[in-house]
């Protein structure tokens, strides 16, 4: 057993909290825009090999320079970042969650699960059209474009059209 001094401490300024609908990634202090708050790290997997529970967290992404889509099962706390139609974070080319605006201690770290496009009709819960229908005027993919994310929308997309339960 490792002594407390040997236990690896989190390197990101976030913590996981229980919320009424499961778990959430939250800021552990006030943070400015541009802060890297977590990174999606894990193993590349075959979707059909995943349990129903793991399918709740699996992410579909296209590695930079590749034409093939992959599935990532996040093992880092980034897996607890929840969806928002007005998210405080985006995912950069390194699969890091980066704040697009300042957040206060305790605020949830959120991103748009499936920014996509009209062809993403199959995703009735998390696609950008749902956010549009909720009155969001600026599509999040425009935010990515303004931030010059080079391979958007293939950086990272949420895979499941289901609410997340933990």
C-alpha positions as CSV (number, residue, x, y, z in Angstrom):
1,X,0.0,0.0,0.0
2,X,1.3,3.4,-0.9
3,X,1.8,6.1,1.7
4,X,-0.3,9.3,1.2
5,X,2.9,11.1,0.0
6,X,3.2,8.5,-2.8
7,X,-0.3,8.7,-4.1
8,X,-0.5,10.4,-7.4
9,X,-2.5,13.6,-7.0
10,X,-4.8,14.9,-9.8
11,X,-3.1,17.2,-12.2
12,X,-6.3,19.0,-13.3
13,X,-8.2,21.6,-11.4
14,X,-11.4,19.6,-11.2
15,X,-13.2,17.0,-9.0
16,X,-16.0,14.6,-9.5
17,X,-19.2,15.3,-7.6
18,X,-22.5,13.5,-7.1
19,X,-25.4,15.3,-8.7
20,X,-29.1,14.3,-8.8
21,X,-28.8,12.5,-12.2
22,X,-25.4,10.8,-11.5
23,X,-21.9,12.4,-11.5
24,X,-20.4,15.6,-12.8
25,X,-17.0,17.0,-13.4
26,X,-16.7,20.3,-11.5
27,X,-14.2,23.0,-11.1
28,X,-12.3,22.8,-7.8
29,X,-11.6,26.6,-7.8
30,X,-12.4,29.7,-9.9
31,X,-10.8,29.2,-13.3
32,X,-10.2,31.5,-16.2
33,X,-11.1,30.8,-19.9
34,X,-8.4,28.8,-21.6
35,X,-7.7,26.5,-18.7
36,X,-7.2,22.8,-19.5
37,X,-9.5,21.1,-17.0
38,X,-9.2,17.5,-17.9
39,X,-8.1,15.1,-20.7
40,X,-10.0,12.2,-22.3
41,X,-7.6,9.4,-21.7
42,X,-8.3,5.7,-22.0
43,X,-8.1,2.8,-24.4
44,X,-9.3,2.4,-28.0
45,X,-12.0,-0.3,-28.0
46,X,-14.4,-2.1,-30.3
47,X,-17.9,-0.7,-29.7
48,X,-19.6,-4.2,-29.8
49,X,-17.2,-5.4,-27.0
50,X,-18.5,-2.7,-24.6
51,X,-20.9,-3.3,-21.7
52,X,-24.1,-1.2,-21.7
53,X,-22.6,0.7,-18.8
54,X,-19.4,1.5,-20.7
55,X,-21.5,2.5,-23.8
56,X,-22.7,5.4,-21.6
57,X,-19.2,6.8,-21.6
58,X,-17.6,5.7,-24.9
59,X,-16.5,8.5,-27.3
60,X,-16.3,8.3,-31.1
61,X,-13.3,10.2,-32.5
62,X,-11.2,10.4,-35.6
63,X,-7.4,10.6,-34.9
64,X,-5.7,13.5,-36.5
65,X,-4.6,12.6,-40.0
66,X,-6.7,9.5,-40.1
67,X,-9.9,8.7,-42.1
68,X,-10.9,5.9,-39.7
69,X,-13.2,6.5,-36.8
70,X,-12.2,5.0,-33.4
71,X,-14.0,4.4,-30.1
72,X,-12.3,5.6,-26.9
73,X,-13.4,4.3,-23.5
74,X,-12.3,7.2,-21.2
75,X,-10.8,6.1,-17.9
76,X,-10.0,9.7,-16.8
77,X,-12.4,11.9,-14.9
78,X,-13.2,13.6,-18.2
79,X,-15.8,10.9,-18.6
80,X,-17.9,12.8,-16.1
81,X,-18.1,16.0,-18.1
82,X,-21.8,16.4,-18.9
83,X,-23.7,17.7,-21.9
84,X,-24.8,21.3,-22.3
85,X,-26.3,23.2,-25.2
86,X,-24.3,26.2,-23.9
87,X,-21.1,24.4,-22.7
88,X,-18.3,26.0,-20.8
89,X,-15.6,23.8,-22.4
90,X,-14.6,22.4,-25.8
91,X,-12.3,19.6,-26.7
92,X,-9.0,20.4,-28.5
93,X,-6.9,18.4,-30.9
94,X,-5.2,16.6,-27.9
95,X,-8.6,15.5,-26.5
96,X,-8.2,18.0,-23.6
97,X,-11.2,19.8,-22.2
98,X,-10.5,23.5,-22.4
99,X,-12.6,26.2,-20.8
100,X,-14.1,28.6,-23.4
101,X,-15.2,30.9,-20.6
102,X,-14.4,31.4,-16.9
103,X,-16.1,29.2,-14.3
104,X,-16.6,29.5,-10.6
105,X,-15.6,26.9,-8.0
106,X,-18.2,24.1,-8.1
107,X,-19.5,24.9,-11.6
108,X,-20.0,21.8,-13.8
109,X,-17.6,21.3,-16.7
110,X,-19.8,20.7,-19.8
111,X,-19.3,20.3,-23.5
112,X,-21.6,19.6,-26.4
113,X,-21.7,15.8,-26.9
114,X,-22.5,15.8,-30.6
115,X,-22.0,19.1,-32.4
116,X,-22.5,17.3,-35.7
117,X,-24.6,18.5,-38.6
118,X,-27.9,17.8,-40.2
119,X,-26.8,14.3,-41.2
120,X,-26.6,13.4,-37.5
121,X,-30.4,12.9,-37.4
122,X,-29.9,9.5,-35.7
123,X,-28.9,11.1,-32.4
124,X,-32.2,12.4,-31.0
125,X,-30.9,13.4,-27.6
126,X,-27.5,15.0,-27.9
127,X,-27.3,16.4,-31.4
128,X,-26.9,20.1,-32.1
129,X,-30.4,20.3,-33.6
130,X,-31.9,19.5,-30.2
131,X,-29.9,22.4,-28.8
132,X,-31.3,24.6,-31.6
133,X,-34.8,23.5,-30.8
134,X,-34.1,24.6,-27.2
135,X,-33.4,28.2,-28.4
136,X,-29.7,28.2,-28.5
137,X,-28.8,30.7,-31.2
138,X,-25.1,30.0,-31.8
139,X,-24.2,26.4,-32.8
140,X,-21.3,25.1,-30.9
141,X,-19.5,24.0,-34.0
142,X,-19.1,27.7,-34.9
143,X,-17.3,28.1,-31.6
144,X,-14.9,25.3,-32.6
145,X,-14.4,27.0,-36.0
146,X,-13.6,30.3,-34.4
147,X,-11.1,28.6,-32.1
148,X,-9.4,27.1,-35.2
149,X,-9.7,23.5,-34.1
150,X,-8.1,21.9,-37.1
151,X,-10.0,18.7,-37.4
152,X,-13.5,19.6,-36.1
153,X,-16.0,18.0,-36.0
154,X,-13.9,14.9,-36.0
155,X,-12.1,15.8,-32.7
156,X,-14.5,13.9,-30.4
157,X,-18.2,13.1,-30.6
158,X,-20.4,11.5,-27.9
159,X,-21.6,8.2,-29.2
160,X,-24.8,7.4,-27.4
161,X,-28.3,8.9,-27.9
162,X,-29.2,8.2,-24.3
163,X,-29.3,10.1,-21.1
164,X,-26.3,9.3,-18.9
165,X,-27.0,7.4,-15.7
166,X,-24.3,6.5,-13.3
